[in-house]
């Protein structure tokens, strides 16, 4: 019997409640945001001696800020960050939660790009902050040739004297949007002028379609920038539950540590060890993910070319997900629930983002994408008879 209990503090996390209902029973996950994973054996094989080190690991508590060697490995991913400027967390979710509790107060004003991962807007709202959405703008083009853009002018209008933080996610979930370097520099300049912290969710970094478009990490580009990253997406290691914050603002990290003491205290020792191997071999792991994505994008584009009667999309500029639009304004949630029940194919409707109900999230970072698309196409053909 399903409980009718509803939290008084947080609104239910729509995306996670939807996944809880279907993720582990659906045969084809065409909505996953992470990339194809690897086994523990495969990961350890990337580094000589890693397997013996892992098997010899003592299972005691770890340091609250994260293993020093891991923090040193992660710091090398940035140009202006040292190991003391890294704080390890159990994935992105805990990092967002701890940061918001440490940094925000009732009455603060925050700006969040929209649509967004719900934590970025819901936690500030629950804390009593004034939350303004900063909508992305889609500029359509033929054959998916348009782009989703971060509206710099709109951000300038939203910023005010009480703005404490701007939350930005790029490459963006769920659209795959990526600011140009000029747009990014303008965003940083606006935050600097307003005295606002830029919290940059960079969990899809390294998955840009064009590596030359990769942006600097916010913590490298801005003295009040806070960068969030994980090993779940580009490295394909979601099961490690390893994320981190990087910032030159020692006062922010000190405050976040005080919150972490009440949440996880410290991370899993085995996960930190494996995360260190992944950080040192990140280029290989990312290369593997990018190869899968590049192959899958061709399959997706072929599918949309064959089925314009079903949906169309603006091709993502980064990440492992996109945000197609159903033809004729169809209801994506109703379709998604029918699809998973009748064909075992899971999509995420735009309603999970409190956004356009005719859109859905499509993930293309898994190896079996072709099988899922084939099952979707077979279902569409049967449904049209």
SERO-4910 file (N, C-alpha, C, O; in steps of 0.05 Angstrom, whole numbers):
BEGIN
 pado doro    nc1    nc2    nc3   cac1   cac2   cac3    cc1    cc2    cc3    oc1    oc2    oc3
  Unk    A     17    -24      0      0      0      0     18     25      0     35     27     17
  Unk    A     13     43    -19     30     67    -21     22     87      0     -1     92      5
  Unk    A     43     98     13     38    118     34     28    144     23     36    151      0
  Unk    A     12    158     37      2    184     29     18    207     42     10    230     40
  Unk    A     39    199     56     55    219     71     68    239     52     80    231     32
  Unk    A     67    264     58     80    285     43     97    302     62     88    310     83
  Unk    A    122    307     54    140    323     71    129    352     73    120    363     53
  Unk    A    131    363     97    123    390    101    144    410     92    138    433     86
  Unk    A    169    400     91    192    418     85    197    419     55    196    440     43
  Unk    A    203    396     43    209    395     15    185    385     -1    170    367      9
  Unk    A    181    396    -24    162    384    -43    175    358    -53    199    356    -56
  Unk    A    159    338    -59    171    313    -70    187    318    -95    180    335   -111
  Unk    A    209    304    -97    228    307   -120    216    292   -143    218    267   -144
  Unk    A    203    306   -162    187    294   -183    203    274   -200    193    252   -205
  Unk    A    227    281   -208    243    264   -224    251    238   -210    249    216   -221
  Unk    A    259    241   -185    267    217   -169    244    199   -163    246    175   -162
  Unk    A    220    211   -157    197    194   -152    188    179   -177    179    157   -176
  Unk    A    191    192   -200    185    179   -225    204    156   -231    195    134   -238
  Unk    A    230    161   -227    249    140   -230    245    117   -211    248     93   -218
  Unk    A    238    124   -186    233    103   -166    211     84   -175    211     60   -168
  Unk    A    192     94   -190    170     78   -200    178     59   -222    167     38   -225
  Unk    A    197     68   -239    202     53   -264    231     45   -270    235     26   -285
  Unk    A    250     59   -258    278     56   -267    288     27   -266    303     18   -284
  Unk    A    281     12   -245    293    -14   -242    275    -37   -252    280    -60   -248
  Unk    A    253    -29   -266    236    -50   -278    234    -47   -308    229    -66   -322
  Unk    A    239    -23   -318    237    -19   -347    261    -33   -361    283    -33   -350
  Unk    A    256    -44   -385    277    -58   -399    296    -40   -413    320    -45   -413
  Unk    A    286    -18   -424    303      1   -438    301     28   -426    279     40   -425
  Unk    A    323     39   -416    324     65   -404    333     85   -425    357     89   -428
  Unk    A    314     98   -438    321    118   -458    321    146   -446    319    166   -460
  Unk    A    323    147   -420    322    173   -406    345    177   -387    346    197   -372
  Unk    A    364    158   -385    385    159   -366    404    183   -372    410    188   -395
  Unk    A    412    196   -350    430    220   -354    459    212   -352    476    228   -360
  Unk    A    465    189   -341    493    180   -338    502    164   -362    485    156   -379
  Unk    A    528    160   -364    539    145   -386    543    116   -378    543    109   -354
  Unk    A    548     99   -398    553     71   -393    574     66   -372    595     78   -373
  Unk    A    568     49   -353    586     45   -331    607     24   -337    606     11   -359
  Unk    A    626     21   -319    646      0   -321    645    -17   -296    634     -8   -276
  Unk    A    657    -41   -297    658    -57   -273    681    -48   -255    699    -34   -264
  Unk    A    681    -56   -230    703    -50   -212    729    -62   -223    750    -49   -222
  Unk    A    727    -86   -234    751    -99   -245    763    -83   -268    787    -79   -270
  Unk    A    745    -73   -286    754    -57   -309    767    -31   -299    788    -22   -310
  Unk    A    756    -18   -279    767      7   -269    794      2   -257    813     17   -262
  Unk    A    797    -18   -240    822    -23   -227    844    -31   -247    867    -26   -242
  Unk    A    836    -43   -269    855    -52   -289    868    -28   -304    888    -32   -318
  Unk    A    857     -4   -301    868     19   -314    894     28   -301    909     43   -314
  Unk    A    900     19   -277    923     29   -263    939      6   -250    927     -8   -234
  Unk    A    964      2   -257    979    -19   -245    980    -17   -215    984      4   -204
  Unk    A    975    -40   -201    976    -40   -172    950    -32   -159    948    -34   -134
  Unk    A    931    -21   -174    906    -11   -162    890    -33   -149    878    -29   -128
  Unk    A    889    -57   -161    872    -78   -150    883    -87   -123    867    -91   -105
  Unk    A    909    -90   -120    920    -99    -95    915    -77    -74    909    -83    -51
  Unk    A    918    -52    -81    913    -30    -63    885    -30    -53    879    -24    -30
  Unk    A    866    -35    -71    838    -36    -64    832    -58    -46    817    -55    -26
  Unk    A    842    -82    -51    837   -105    -34    850   -103     -7    841   -116     12
  Unk    A    871    -87     -5    885    -84     21    873    -60     37    883    -55     59
  Unk    A    854    -46     26    843    -22     39    830    -29     66    814    -48     67
  Unk    A    837    -14     87    824    -17    113    797     -2    112    796     20    102
  Unk    A    776    -14    123    750     -3    121    743     14    145    723      8    159
  Unk    A    758     34    150    753     53    172    741     78    161    735     81    138
  Unk    A    736     97    180    726    124    172    747    138    154    771    133    156
  Unk    A    736    156    138    754    173    121    752    202    131    735    208    149
  Unk    A    769    219    121    769    247    129    744    261    118    734    255     96
  Unk    A    733    279    134    708    293    126    711    307     99    693    307     83
  Unk    A    734    320     95    737    335     70    744    317     46    745    326     23
  Unk    A    750    292     52    757    273     31    786    265     33    802    279     45
  Unk    A    793    241     23    820    231     25    839    251     12    834    261    -10
  Unk    A    862    258     25    880    278     15    890    272    -13    893    290    -30
  Unk    A    896    246    -19    906    240    -46    884    244    -67    889    254    -88
  Unk    A    859    237    -60    837    241    -78    833    271    -84    829    279   -107
  Unk    A    835    287    -63    831    316    -67    854    328    -84    849    346   -100
  Unk    A    878    317    -81    900    325    -98    895    317   -127    900    333   -146
  Unk    A    885    293   -131    879    284   -158    857    301   -171    858    308   -195
  Unk    A    836    308   -156    815    325   -166    824    353   -171    815    366   -190
  Unk    A    841    364   -154    851    391   -158    865    394   -184    866    416   -196
  Unk    A    878    373   -194    893    374   -219    874    378   -243    883    383   -265
  Unk    A    848    375   -239    829    379   -261    824    409   -265    810    416   -284
  Unk    A    834    426   -247    829    455   -248    856    469   -252    877    458   -248
  Unk    A    854    495   -259    879    510   -264    886    528   -240    910    535   -237
  Unk    A    867    534   -222    873    553   -200    864    542   -173    862    557   -154
  Unk    A    860    516   -172    850    503   -147    870    484   -135    882    469   -150
  Unk    A    873    486   -109    891    467    -95    875    447    -79    851    450    -77
  Unk    A    888    426    -68    872    405    -54    855    416    -31    834    404    -26
  Unk    A    864    437    -18    848    448      4    823    462     -5    806    469     11
  Unk    A    821    466    -31    797    479    -43    777    459    -54    759    467    -68
  Unk    A    781    434    -48    763    412    -56    750    400    -32    762    395    -11
  Unk    A    724    396    -34    708    383    -13    692    360    -25    674    365    -41
  Unk    A    698    335    -17    686    312    -29    659    307    -16    655    311      8
  Unk    A    640    298    -33    613    292    -23    603    265    -35    615    254    -53
  Unk    A    581    256    -25    568    232    -35    550    240    -59    526    241    -56
  Unk    A    562    244    -81    548    252   -105    541    282   -106    548    296    -87
  Unk    A    527    290   -127    520    318   -130    498    326   -110    498    349   -100
  Unk    A    480    308   -104    457    315    -88    465    325    -60    455    346    -51
  Unk    A    483    311    -47    491    319    -21    506    346    -22    503    363     -5
  Unk    A    523    349    -43    538    374    -46    519    398    -49    524    419    -36
  Unk    A    498    395    -65    479    417    -68    465    423    -42    462    446    -34
  Unk    A    456    402    -28    442    405     -3    460    419     18    451    438     31
  Unk    A    484    409     21    502    420     42    509    449     35    509    466     53
  Unk    A    514    455     10    520    483      2    497    501      9    501    523     21
  Unk    A    473    494      1    450    511      6    445    516     35    440    539     44
  Unk    A    447    495     52    443    499     81    465    516     93    460    531    112
  Unk    A    489    514     82    511    529     93    511    558     85    520    575    100
  Unk    A    502    564     60    506    590     48    481    607     48    484    632     48
  Unk    A    458    595     46    433    611     42    418    615     68    419    598     86
  Unk    A    403    637     69    387    643     92    359    653     83    357    661     60
  Unk    A    339    651    100    313    661     92    314    690     83    327    706     96
  Unk    A    301    696     61    301    723     51    321    728     30    320    748     15
  Unk    A    341    710     27    361    713      5    347    710    -22    327    696    -24
  Unk    A    358    723    -41    348    721    -69    367    703    -85    391    708    -85
  Unk    A    356    683    -98    373    666   -115    360    664   -143    336    666   -146
  Unk    A    377    660   -163    368    657   -191    377    630   -200    400    622   -196
  Unk    A    359    615   -213    364    588   -222    356    585   -251    334    590   -258
  Unk    A    376    575   -267    368    570   -295    345    549   -296    345    531   -280
  Unk    A    327    552   -316    303    536   -317    298    527   -345    301    543   -364
  Unk    A    290    502   -349    285    481   -329    311    473   -315    333    478   -325
  Unk    A    308    459   -292    331    453   -277    327    427   -261    305    417   -257
  Unk    A    350    416   -252    350    394   -233    337    405   -208    346    425   -197
  Unk    A    316    392   -198    298    404   -178    312    414   -153    303    433   -141
  Unk    A    333    400   -145    347    408   -120    356    437   -121    356    451   -101
  Unk    A    365    446   -145    376    473   -148    356    495   -141    364    516   -133
  Unk    A    331    489   -145    310    509   -139    294    502   -114    287    520    -99
  Unk    A    290    476   -109    273    468    -87    285    472    -60    272    481    -41
  Unk    A    311    466    -57    324    470    -31    325    499    -23    318    506     -1
  Unk    A    333    518    -41    331    546    -34    303    555    -27    299    570     -8
  Unk    A    283    545    -42    255    553    -36    247    544     -8    235    559      8
  Unk    A    254    518     -1    247    508     25    261    522     48    251    523     70
  Unk    A    284    534     42    299    549     62    288    577     66    298    592     83
  Unk    A    268    585     50    256    611     53    268    632     35    264    656     39
  Unk    A    283    624     14    294    643     -5    274    651    -26    255    636    -32
  Unk    A    277    674    -37    262    683    -61    276    671    -85    300    678    -90
  Unk    A    263    654   -101    275    640   -123    263    650   -149    239    648   -153
  Unk    A    280    661   -166    271    669   -193    282    650   -214    306    645   -215
  Unk    A    265    639   -231    274    623   -253    287    640   -275    279    662   -280
  Unk    A    308    629   -286    322    642   -308    319    624   -332    336    607   -337
  Unk    A    298    628   -349    292    609   -370    313    609   -392    323    629   -401
  Unk    A    318    584   -402    334    581   -426    316    588   -450    292    585   -448
  Unk    A    328    597   -471    313    605   -495    321    587   -518    345    584   -524
  Unk    A    301    575   -531    306    558   -554    303    574   -579    283    587   -584
  Unk    A    324    573   -596    322    585   -622    322    563   -643    343    552   -649
  Unk    A    298    556   -653    296    533   -671    312    537   -697    317    560   -706
  Unk    A    319    515   -709    332    515   -735    324    489   -750    315    470   -737
  Unk    A    328    488   -775    320    464   -791    337    440   -783    361    442   -779
  Unk    A    323    417   -781    338    392   -775    352    392   -748    373    380   -746
  Unk    A    341    406   -728    355    407   -702    378    427   -702    395    425   -685
  Unk    A    380    445   -722    403    462   -724    402    487   -707    420    503   -708
  Unk    A    381    490   -690    380    513   -672    397    508   -647    414    491   -647
  Unk    A    392    523   -626    406    519   -601    389    529   -578    372    547   -581
  Unk    A    394    518   -555    384    529   -530    405    548   -519    429    542   -518
  Unk    A    396    572   -511    415    593   -503    409    603   -475    386    604   -466
  Unk    A    430    610   -461    428    623   -435    425    653   -441    442    666   -452
  Unk    A    402    664   -432    395    692   -439    409    711   -420    400    715   -397
  Unk    A    431    722   -429    447    739   -412    432    765   -404    433    774   -382
  Unk    A    417    776   -423    401    800   -417    380    795   -396    375    811   -379
  Unk    A    368    771   -397    348    764   -376    361    762   -349    349    770   -329
  Unk    A    385    750   -348    399    749   -322    405    777   -311    402    781   -287
  Unk    A    413    795   -328    419    822   -320    394    835   -307    396    850   -288
  Unk    A    371    829   -318    346    841   -308    338    828   -281    326    841   -264
  Unk    A    345    803   -277    338    788   -253    356    795   -229    347    794   -206
  Unk    A    381    801   -234    399    807   -212    392    832   -197    383    852   -209
  Unk    A    395    831   -171    388    854   -154    406    855   -129    423    838   -126
  Unk    A    401    875   -112    419    879    -89    417    856    -69    435    852    -53
  Unk    A    395    840    -69    392    818    -50    400    791    -62    398    770    -49
  Unk    A    410    791    -87    417    766   -100    442    754    -87    463    766    -88
  Unk    A    438    731    -74    460    718    -60    475    698    -78    500    696    -77
  Unk    A    461    685    -96    473    665   -113    458    662   -139    434    666   -140
  Unk    A    473    655   -160    462    647   -186    470    618   -190    493    611   -189
  Unk    A    450    601   -195    454    572   -199    452    567   -230    432    572   -242
  Unk    A    474    558   -241    476    552   -269    485    524   -273    503    514   -259
  Unk    A    474    510   -293    482    483   -300    489    482   -329    472    487   -347
  Unk    A    514    476   -335    524    475   -363    547    456   -366    566    457   -350
  Unk    A    546    438   -386    524    432   -403    499    425   -387    500    415   -365
  Unk    A    476    433   -399    451    435   -384    434    410   -384    432    396   -405
  Unk    A    423    403   -361    403    382   -358    375    395   -356    371    410   -337
  Unk    A    357    390   -375    357    369   -395    363    376   -423    362    359   -441
  Unk    A    368    402   -430    369    410   -458    395    405   -472    396    403   -496
  Unk    A    417    401   -457    443    399   -469    455    426   -478    474    427   -493
  Unk    A    443    448   -467    453    475   -475    481    480   -463    488    470   -442
  Unk    A    496    496   -478    523    503   -470    528    532   -478    527    539   -501
  Unk    A    533    550   -458    538    578   -466    563    580   -484    581    564   -482
  Unk    A    563    600   -501    588    606   -515    607    618   -494    599    625   -472
  Unk    A    632    621   -502    651    633   -483    644    662   -478    648    672   -455
  Unk    A    634    676   -498    625    704   -494    602    705   -474    602    723   -457
  Unk    A    583    687   -477    560    687   -458    570    680   -430    561    692   -410
  Unk    A    587    660   -428    598    653   -401    612    676   -388    608    682   -365
  Unk    A    629    689   -403    644    712   -392    625    734   -383    630    747   -363
  Unk    A    604    738   -398    584    759   -391    569    751   -365    563    768   -348
  Unk    A    563    725   -362    550    715   -338    568    720   -314    558    729   -293
  Unk    A    593    713   -316    612    717   -294    614    747   -287    614    754   -264
  Unk    A    616    764   -308    618    793   -303    593    804   -289    596    820   -271
  Unk    A    570    794   -296    545    803   -283    545    795   -254    537    810   -236
  Unk    A    553    770   -248    554    760   -220    574    776   -204    568    783   -181
  Unk    A    597    782   -216    617    797   -202    607    825   -195    611    835   -172
  Unk    A    594    838   -214    584    865   -209    562    865   -187    561    884   -171
  Unk    A    546    844   -187    524    842   -168    534    832   -141    519    833   -121
  Unk    A    558    821   -139    568    810   -115    555    783   -108    553    776    -85
  Unk    A    546    769   -129    533    743   -125    552    720   -130    568    721   -148
  Unk    A    549    699   -114    564    675   -119    552    661   -143    528    659   -146
  Unk    A    569    650   -160    560    634   -182    565    604   -175    588    595   -175
  Unk    A    543    590   -170    544    561   -165    540    547   -192    518    548   -203
  Unk    A    561    535   -201    561    523   -228    561    493   -227    580    480   -219
  Unk    A    538    482   -235    535    453   -236    548    443   -262    537    447   -284
  Unk    A    571    431   -260    587    423   -283    589    393   -286    610    383   -296
  Unk    A    568    379   -279    570    349   -278    571    337   -306    579    314   -309
  Unk    A    564    352   -327    567    342   -354    592    353   -369    595    350   -393
  Unk    A    609    367   -354    634    377   -365    650    354   -377    649    332   -366
  Unk    A    664    359   -398    680    339   -413    663    325   -434    674    309   -450
  Unk    A    637    330   -435    620    316   -455    610    337   -475    588    333   -487
  Unk    A    625    358   -480    617    377   -501    620    364   -528    638    349   -533
  Unk    A    601    371   -546    603    360   -574    629    368   -586    643    352   -599
  Unk    A    636    393   -583    662    404   -593    679    410   -568    674    429   -554
  Unk    A    701    394   -564    717    399   -540    729    427   -540    736    437   -518
  Unk    A    731    440   -563    741    467   -564    721    487   -551    729    510   -545
  Unk    A    696    479   -547    676    495   -534    676    492   -504    660    505   -490
  Unk    A    694    475   -493    693    471   -464    699    498   -450    718    512   -456
  Unk    A    682    503   -430    685    528   -415    704    524   -391    708    502   -382
  Unk    A    716    546   -381    731    543   -356    712    536   -334    688    543   -334
  Unk    A    722    522   -314    706    517   -290    701    544   -276    718    561   -277
  Unk    A    678    547   -264    671    572   -251    691    579   -229    697    603   -225
  Unk    A    701    559   -215    720    564   -194    747    574   -204    762    587   -190
  Unk    A    753    569   -230    777    580   -242    773    607   -254    791    623   -255
  Unk    A    748    612   -263    742    637   -277    734    660   -259    735    683   -267
  Unk    A    725    654   -234    713    674   -218    720    669   -189    717    647   -179
  Unk    A    729    690   -175    737    687   -147    714    679   -129    719    668   -108
  Unk    A    689    684   -137    666    676   -121    651    653   -136    627    651   -133
  Unk    A    665    638   -151    653    615   -165    656    590   -149    677    585   -137
  Unk    A    635    574   -149    635    547   -136    628    527   -158    606    528   -170
  Unk    A    646    508   -163    641    488   -183    633    462   -170    645    453   -150
  Unk    A    613    449   -182    604    423   -174    609    403   -196    603    408   -219
  Unk    A    621    380   -189    625    359   -208    622    332   -195    622    329   -170
  Unk    A    620    311   -211    616    284   -202    630    265   -221    639    273   -242
  Unk    A    632    239   -213    642    219   -231    619    202   -243    624    183   -257
  Unk    A    595    211   -238    571    195   -247    567    198   -277    558    178   -290
  Unk    A    572    221   -289    563    226   -316    585    220   -336    584    199   -350
  Unk    A    605    238   -339    625    234   -360    642    209   -356    650    197   -375
  Unk    A    646    202   -331    663    178   -325    647    152   -324    658    131   -324
  Unk    A    620    154   -323    603    131   -322    605    115   -296    604     90   -297
  Unk    A    608    129   -274    613    115   -248    592    124   -227    599    131   -205
  Unk    A    567    124   -235    546    133   -217    544    118   -191    538    130   -170
  Unk    A    551     92   -192    549     76   -168    569     82   -146    566     74   -124
  Unk    A    590     97   -153    610    105   -132    598    126   -114    607    129    -91
  Unk    A    578    142   -123    567    164   -108    589    183    -99    592    189    -75
  Unk    A    605    192   -118    627    210   -112    623    237   -127    622    238   -152
  Unk    A    621    258   -112    620    285   -123    638    303   -106    648    295    -86
  Unk    A    640    328   -115    657    347   -100    650    376   -107    640    382   -129
  Unk    A    656    394    -89    655    422    -93    684    432    -95    702    423    -81
  Unk    A    688    452   -113    714    464   -116    710    495   -116    694    505   -132
  Unk    A    724    508    -99    722    537    -97    746    549    -82    757    536    -64
  Unk    A    753    573    -90    774    587    -75    764    601    -50    779    612    -35
  Unk    A    737    600    -46    725    612    -22    727    593      2    709    576      6
  Unk    A    749    595     17    753    577     40    731    579     60    724    560     73
  Unk    A    720    604     63    698    608     83    673    592     75    660    581     93
  Unk    A    668    590     49    645    574     41    649    544     47    632    531     57
  Unk    A    673    534     40    678    506     45    678    500     75    668    479     83
  Unk    A    688    518     91    687    513    121    658    511    131    652    494    147
  Unk    A    641    528    120    613    528    128    599    502    118    583    491    132
  Unk    A    607    493     94    595    469     83    603    445     99    587    427    104
  Unk    A    628    444    108    638    422    125    621    420    150    615    398    159
  Unk    A    614    442    162    598    442    186    571    429    181    559    416    199
  Unk    A    560    433    157    534    420    151    539    390    145    523    373    154
  Unk    A    560    384    131    566    356    125    569    339    150    562    315    150
  Unk    A    578    351    171    581    336    197    554    325    206    553    305    221
  Unk    A    532    337    197    505    329    205    492    311    184    469    302    188
  Unk    A    506    306    162    494    291    140    508    264    137    498    244    147
  Unk    A    530    264    122    545    239    118    570    237    136    581    215    138
  Unk    A    579    258    147    604    260    163    628    256    144    646    273    142
  Unk    A    629    233    131    651    227    113    641    208     91    618    198     93
  Unk    A    657    204     71    649    187     48    658    159     53    672    152     72
  Unk    A    650    141     34    658    113     34    687    110     26    695    120      5
  Unk    A    703     97     43    731     92     36    736     78     10    752     87     -6
  Unk    A    722     55      5    725     42    -21    717     60    -45    730     59    -66
  Unk    A    696     76    -42    688     94    -63    710    115    -68    716    122    -91
  Unk    A    721    126    -47    742    146    -50    767    134    -64    779    147    -81
  Unk    A    773    109    -57    797     97    -69    792     94    -99    808    101   -116
  Unk    A    768     83   -106    762     79   -135    759    106   -149    766    108   -173
  Unk    A    749    126   -135    747    153   -147    775    164   -154    778    177   -174
  Unk    A    794    158   -137    821    167   -143    832    154   -168    845    168   -184
  Unk    A    828    129   -171    836    115   -196    822    129   -220    835    135   -240
  Unk    A    796    134   -217    781    146   -239    791    174   -245    794    182   -269
  Unk    A    797    190   -225    807    217   -229    834    217   -244    839    234   -261
  Unk    A    851    197   -237    877    196   -251    875    184   -279    893    188   -295
  Unk    A    853    171   -285    849    159   -311    824    171   -324    811    158   -341
  Unk    A    818    196   -317    793    208   -327    793    211   -357    772    207   -370
  Unk    A    815    217   -369    816    220   -398    807    195   -412    792    196   -432
  Unk    A    816    172   -403    808    147   -415    778    141   -411    765    132   -430
  Unk    A    768    146   -387    740    141   -382    722    160   -398    702    151   -409
  Unk    A    730    185   -399    714    204   -415    715    197   -444    695    199   -458
  Unk    A    738    189   -454    741    181   -482    722    158   -489    710    158   -510
  Unk    A    719    139   -471    701    117   -475    672    127   -476    657    119   -494
  Unk    A    665    145   -458    637    156   -458    632    172   -483    611    170   -495
  Unk    A    651    188   -492    647    204   -515    644    187   -540    628    194   -558
  Unk    A    658    165   -542    656    147   -565    627    135   -566    616    133   -588
  Unk    A    617    128   -543    590    117   -543    569    139   -551    551    133   -566
  Unk    A    573    163   -540    554    185   -546    555    191   -576    535    195   -588
  Unk    A    579    193   -587    582    200   -615    568    180   -633    554    188   -652
  Unk    A    571    154   -627    557    134   -643    527    136   -639    512    133   -658
  Unk    A    518    140   -614    489    141   -609    476    166   -621    452    164   -629
  Unk    A    490    188   -623    478    212   -634    469    207   -663    448    217   -672
  Unk    A    485    192   -678    478    185   -705    452    168   -705    435    172   -723
  Unk    A    449    150   -686    425    134   -685    400    151   -679    379    148   -690
  Unk    A    404    170   -660    381    187   -652    373    205   -675    350    209   -681
  Unk    A    393    217   -688    386    235   -711    372    220   -733    354    230   -746
  Unk    A    381    195   -738    368    178   -758    339    172   -750    321    172   -767
  Unk    A    335    167   -724    308    162   -714    290    185   -718    267    182   -728
  Unk    A    299    209   -711    282    233   -714    277    239   -744    256    250   -751
  Unk    A    296    233   -761    293    238   -789    271    219   -800    256    227   -818
  Unk    A    269    195   -790    249    176   -799    222    181   -786    201    175   -798
  Unk    A    221    193   -762    196    196   -747    190    225   -740    187    231   -716
  Unk    A    189    243   -760    182    271   -753    153    273   -742    146    292   -730
  Unk    A    137    252   -747    110    251   -737    109    246   -707     89    250   -694
  Unk    A    132    237   -696    134    232   -667    145    255   -651    132    265   -633
  Unk    A    169    264   -659    182    286   -644    205    298   -659    213    287   -680
  Unk    A    214    321   -650    237    334   -661    254    345   -638    244    347   -616
  Unk    A    279    352   -644    295    363   -623    315    383   -633    322    384   -656
  Unk    A    324    400   -614    347    417   -619    371    402   -609    373    394   -585
  Unk    A    390    396   -627    413    379   -620    428    390   -597    436    413   -597
  Unk    A    433    374   -576    448    383   -552    476    391   -559    489    378   -576
  Unk    A    487    411   -547    514    420   -551    534    407   -531    558    409   -534
  Unk    A    522    393   -512    539    379   -492    523    361   -475    498    362   -475
  Unk    A    536    343   -460    523    325   -442    514    299   -456    522    294   -479
  Unk    A    499    284   -442    490    257   -452    459    256   -453    448    234   -453
  Unk    A    446    279   -454    417    280   -455    408    303   -473    423    322   -478
  Unk    A    383    300   -483    371    321   -499    342    324   -490    332    309   -473
  Unk    A    328    342   -503    301    350   -493    282    353   -517    275    375   -524
  Unk    A    274    331   -530    257    332   -553    229    342   -547    220    343   -524
  Unk    A    216    351   -569    188    361   -568    170    342   -583    175    337   -607
  Unk    A    149    332   -570    130    315   -584    114    330   -605    107    353   -601
  Unk    A    109    317   -627     94    329   -649     65    334   -640     54    318   -625
  Unk    A     54    356   -649     26    362   -644     19    368   -615     -5    368   -608
  Unk    A     39    375   -599     33    382   -571     23    360   -554      8    364   -535
  Unk    A     30    335   -560     21    312   -545     31    313   -516     51    326   -510
  Unk    A     17    299   -498     24    299   -470     46    278   -465     41    254   -468
  Unk    A     70    287   -458     93    269   -455     90    250   -432     99    227   -433
  Unk    A     77    259   -410     74    241   -387     55    218   -393     61    195   -387
  Unk    A     33    224   -406     14    203   -413     27    183   -432     24    159   -429
  Unk    A     41    194   -452     55    176   -471     76    160   -457     78    136   -463
  Unk    A     92    172   -440    114    158   -426    103    135   -409    115    113   -409
  Unk    A     81    139   -396     70    118   -379     59     95   -396     61     72   -388
  Unk    A     47    102   -418     38     80   -436     62     65   -448     62     40   -449
  Unk    A     82     80   -455    105     68   -468    120     48   -450    128     27   -458
  Unk    A    124     56   -425    138     38   -406    121     14   -399    132     -8   -395
  Unk    A     95     17   -398     77     -5   -391     75    -25   -414     73    -49   -410
  Unk    A     74    -14   -439     69    -31   -462     94    -41   -476     93    -62   -489
  Unk    A    116    -26   -474    140    -33   -489    165    -35   -472    186    -43   -481
  Unk    A    162    -28   -446    186    -29   -428    207     -8   -434    230    -11   -427
  Unk    A    198     14   -447    217     36   -455    211     60   -437    188     69   -436
  Unk    A    231     70   -423    227     92   -404    238    118   -415    261    120   -423
  Unk    A    220    138   -417    227    166   -422    220    182   -398    204    173   -381
  Unk    A    231    206   -395    225    224   -373    210    248   -384    221    263   -400
  Unk    A    184    251   -376    169    274   -387    177    301   -375    188    302   -353
  Unk    A    172    322   -390    179    349   -381    165    357   -356    174    375   -342
  Unk    A    143    343   -349    129    349   -324    146    344   -300    142    355   -279
  Unk    A    166    326   -303    184    320   -280    202    344   -275    215    346   -254
  Unk    A    203    363   -293    218    388   -290    200    412   -285    208    435   -285
  Unk    A    174    407   -281    154    428   -279    155    446   -303    154    470   -301
  Unk    A    159    434   -327    164    448   -351    144    439   -373    123    428   -366
  Unk    A    151    443   -397    134    438   -420    125    408   -420    141    390   -422
  Unk    A     99    404   -418     88    376   -417     90    362   -444     84    338   -445
  Unk    A     98    376   -465    101    362   -491    130    354   -496    136    344   -517
  Unk    A    147    358   -476    175    351   -480    182    327   -462    168    320   -443
  Unk    A    203    313   -470    213    291   -454    244    291   -455    256    301   -474
  Unk    A    256    279   -435    285    276   -434    293    250   -447    282    229   -442
  Unk    A    313    252   -465    324    229   -478    353    226   -471    368    245   -475
  Unk    A    361    203   -461    389    199   -454    403    181   -475    391    162   -485
  Unk    A    428    188   -483    441    173   -504    470    166   -497    488    165   -514
  Unk    A    474    160   -471    501    153   -462    504    124   -456    526    115   -447
  Unk    A    484    107   -462    485     79   -456    489     63   -482    481     71   -503
  Unk    A    502     40   -480    509     24   -503    484     12   -517    485      8   -541
  Unk    A    463      7   -502    440     -7   -514    419     13   -524    396      6   -527
  Unk    A    428     37   -530    409     57   -540    395     47   -566    371     51   -569
  Unk    A    410     35   -584    398     25   -609    375      6   -604    355      7   -618
  Unk    A    379    -12   -585    357    -31   -578    333    -16   -568    310    -23   -575
  Unk    A    337      4   -551    315     19   -540    300     35   -561    275     36   -562
  Unk    A    315     47   -580    302     62   -602    287     43   -620    265     50   -629
  Unk    A    297     19   -624    283      0   -641    257     -8   -628    236    -11   -641
  Unk    A    258    -13   -601    233    -20   -587    213      3   -587    189     -2   -590
  Unk    A    223     28   -585    205     51   -587    193     53   -615    169     58   -617
  Unk    A    209     49   -635    198     51   -663    178     29   -669    158     34   -682
  Unk    A    183      5   -659    164    -17   -662    138    -10   -649    116    -15   -660
  Unk    A    139      1   -625    115      9   -610    100     30   -626     75     30   -628
  Unk    A    114     50   -636    101     71   -652     87     60   -676     65     69   -683
  Unk    A     99     41   -689     87     30   -714     62     15   -706     41     17   -720
  Unk    A     63      0   -684     38    -15   -676     17      5   -667     -7      1   -673
  Unk    A     25     26   -653      5     45   -642     -9     61   -664    -31     70   -661
  Unk    A      5     64   -687     -6     80   -709    -26     64   -726    -39     75   -744
  Unk    A    -27     38   -722    -45     21   -739    -74     24   -730    -92     12   -742
***
